[in-house]
Amino acid sequence: MRSLTIFSLVTLLSVATAFSQRTSPPSKAELAMITERGRQLADYDVAAWFASDAVVALKPEAGSVSRYIARKTGESWVVSFGRLNEKRDKFLIAYEATQGTNAKEFKAKRFETPKEDSGFLLNAAKAIEISLADFEGAPRPYNVAALPANSNQVFVYVVPAQTKHGTYPLGGDARYLVSQDGSKIIEKRQLHVSIIEFSTSPDTKQVGGWHTAVLDDIPEDTDVFHVLSRQPSVPEWIGTKQYVFRIETDGTINYLMTTEEFKKIKEK
């Protein structure tokens, strides 16, 4: 990732092609909703990471875990590790990790007899399964997250996993909205097309990152997730065909100006 310059962003904007037909910038309320979903996704990722470390320390039995699902209860996260039963009407929890006093502290336990769930965990596991069956990604590892949506539906995110320290992938991802029972995809939103690898360097001062959005004239949930997850923590500029945005290091999205207005800055 290089230091942001106006020239660089203008160059990127000149080749962006959007497919949306928005006639005005997104409202503050819409941007706030994107921020909230991105923050939830980032929290989910952290919970899954440290909960997995806690469960691995217990040396799980082979075949006992095929899926993990995180869920926030009150102020804490609980991550369940298990699998669907043969009838696919229960999620069998073999291990469970509960958050402690901070985001990185998790205590894991093993269930001698798997704990059965026929509620959110079951529906989320089925939603993940149906989403992954539909998803066509690059030949690389992906992470999956399931988060509650309106009307008891389930959001499933499929995002490229980080495979190298200091390198943060963005793109090639999708968000699915799945029915309450996890049996039907209601909506699929392709968030980005290609995958960009953002790398940090100790020899370069990190001021900010930038990329163009070609599928819609707004930032996406995973743009916020990307900003919140990478180190060092720096903002991200996003250019679309019509608008320019900046995502702050706390995930807040600010609409800056139209693309045409931004290009005029360089001309001056």
Secondary structure, DSSP 8 states (H G I E B T S, - for coil): -----HHHHHHHHHT-------SS---HHHHHHHHHHHHHHHHHHHHHHHHHHHHHTT---TTS-SEEEEEEETTEEEEEEEEE-TTSS-EEEEEEEEE-SSTT-EEEEEEEEEEEE-SHHHHHHHHHHHHHHH----SS-EEEEEEE-GGG-EEEEEEE---BTTEEEEES-EEEEE-TTS--EEEEEE--SSEEEEE--TTS----EEEE--S-SS--HHHHHHHHHSSS---EEEE-SSEEEEE-TTS-EEEEEEHHHHHHHHH-
